[in-house]
Amino acid sequence: MKIAIMGAMPEEIEPILKKVGQYTSQEYAGNTYYEAQYAGVELVIAYSKIGKVFSALTASTMIQKFGAQQLLFSGVAGGINPKLKVGDIVVATKLCQHDLDITAFGHPYGFVPGGAVYIETDKRLCNIALSVANSMNKKVLEGVIATGDQFVANEERKNWIGTTFEADALEMEGGSVAVVCNALDIPFFILRAISDAADMDASFSFDAFLESSAEESAEFIMKMVEELGR
């Protein structure tokens, strides 16, 4: 079994590379891919760079060139749900694209013909995540993650996304990764640690909490890999 582990930024995969210890790297299509063994599982690890286009390219490459059979995304997100605090973990049950808008043609926000507003994640991987959370005595929120090519620091926009899509958190890559995995029939899982909460100034808090939140997310993902290798 070969598992892809993705992040969007170097900070999101650095703790994962530290945990695997030894790895090889390969340059392809303007990016670096790291291959390793961990807990009896073959891994390909990469950060995509920020945004939907780069994340779709990276996910496609990991599946089609490197042969990944499952994909796990580890990273950080901004909280919308007022229950979420910095460091909390959100497991996506489904994802959407909040900036996809052809409502002028009578379609709902997030929809294009031949597509869907929401794409669901793999239920088996979500169940494994809940088991891992229980073993780590960690509280996890299952919910909707909204994706867009914008870092949303505006409270009005954030509230609109939460209301329109019933979203609990927002970020810039998960929805496009979901489209790729769904199209290629690859089980996938998106986990986000909250780096800025609904009651905080996103532009101020993001850098301050990125590193610690990425560590939280990476630790959880690697526990999942251990479970998948059993």
Secondary structure, 3 states (H helix, E strand, C coil): CEEEEEECCHHHHHHHHHHHCCCEEEEECCEEEEEEEECCEEEEEEECCCCHHHHHHHHHHHHHCCCCCEEEEEEEEEECCCCCCCCCEEEEEEEEECCCCCHHHCCCCCCCCCCCCCEECCHHHHHHHHHHHHHCCCCEEEEEEEECCCCCCCHHHHHHHHHHHCCCEEECCHHHHHHHHHHCCCCEEEEEEEEECCCCCHHHHHHHHHHHHHHHHHHHHHHHHHHHCC
